[in-house]
Amino acid sequence: MGVEVKDRQLTLRQIEDKLPGVRSKGVRELLFLVQGGIFPDDTGQVDDLIEREFTTGQNLYVLEFQRFVESCLALLGETGRRGFLIEVGIELDRQREDISHRRKWKDLLTRL
């Protein structure tokens, strides 16, 4: 499964641009985690594209990042959530992420 994370609304163009690359790698499942959903003017066309792609065996999913994370964290339980937070901190350190990214992560966590 491929996962594409967007910190803004998803557009039809973004999906169309991503499809050739995932197809060439044999990826049949593609999950878009987005903030703000699908760009309103593109909603109908995105829904049609998802349906067309499904009939060819290409499965596309669009989920709100916030709801996805909330659901996953609930399923992980207390121990799993703690481990997840530790692993994210380790990865932020490993990637030497800027303090602005760390603050965004902290802000996201406080909204959960």
SVG drawing of the C-alpha trace seen along z (x, -y; Angstrom):
<svg xmlns="http://www.w3.org/2000/svg" viewBox="-20 -27 40 32">
<polyline fill="none" stroke="black" stroke-width="0.4" points="0.0,0.0 1.2,-3.5 0.4,-6.4 0.5,-10.1 0.1,-12.7 -1.1,-16.1 -1.3,-19.1 -4.0,-20.7 -7.0,-19.8 -6.5,-17.1 -7.1,-18.0 -7.9,-15.8 -4.6,-16.8 -2.6,-15.6 -4.3,-12.1 -3.8,-12.0 -0.2,-13.0 0.4,-10.2 -1.2,-7.3 1.3,-6.6 4.1,-6.3 2.3,-3.9 1.1,-1.8 4.6,-1.5 5.7,-0.1 2.8,2.3 1.1,0.6 -2.6,1.5 -3.7,-0.3 -3.2,-4.1 -4.2,-6.0 -4.4,-9.8 -4.3,-11.2 -5.4,-14.8 -6.2,-17.8 -9.4,-19.6 -10.7,-16.8 -11.1,-17.0 -11.0,-20.4 -14.7,-21.2 -14.6,-21.9 -13.0,-18.5 -15.2,-16.3 -17.4,-14.9 -14.5,-14.2 -12.4,-12.6 -15.3,-10.4 -15.7,-9.4 -12.0,-8.7 -12.0,-6.5 -14.9,-4.5 -13.2,-4.1 -9.9,-3.1 -11.6,-0.6 -13.0,1.3 -9.4,1.6 -8.1,3.0 -6.6,-0.2 -7.9,-1.0 -7.8,-4.7 -8.8,-5.9 -9.1,-9.5 -9.2,-9.9 -9.0,-13.0 -5.7,-12.8 -7.1,-13.9 -9.8,-11.2 -7.5,-8.5 -4.9,-9.3 -7.6,-9.4 -8.9,-6.0 -5.5,-4.4 -4.5,-5.8 -7.7,-4.5 -6.9,-1.0 -3.3,-1.1 -4.4,-1.5 -2.4,-3.3 0.8,-1.4 0.7,-1.6 0.1,-5.3 3.0,-5.9 5.2,-3.8 4.0,-5.7 4.8,-9.0 8.3,-7.8 8.9,-6.5 7.8,-9.8 10.2,-11.7 13.0,-9.4 12.3,-9.8 12.1,-13.6 15.6,-13.4 16.9,-11.0 15.7,-13.3 17.1,-16.3 13.8,-18.1 13.5,-21.8 11.9,-23.0 8.9,-24.3 8.1,-20.7 8.4,-19.6 6.0,-22.4 3.5,-21.4 3.7,-17.8 3.1,-19.0 0.2,-21.1 -1.3,-18.2 -1.0,-15.9 -2.7,-18.5 -5.8,-18.5 -6.2,-14.7"/>
</svg>
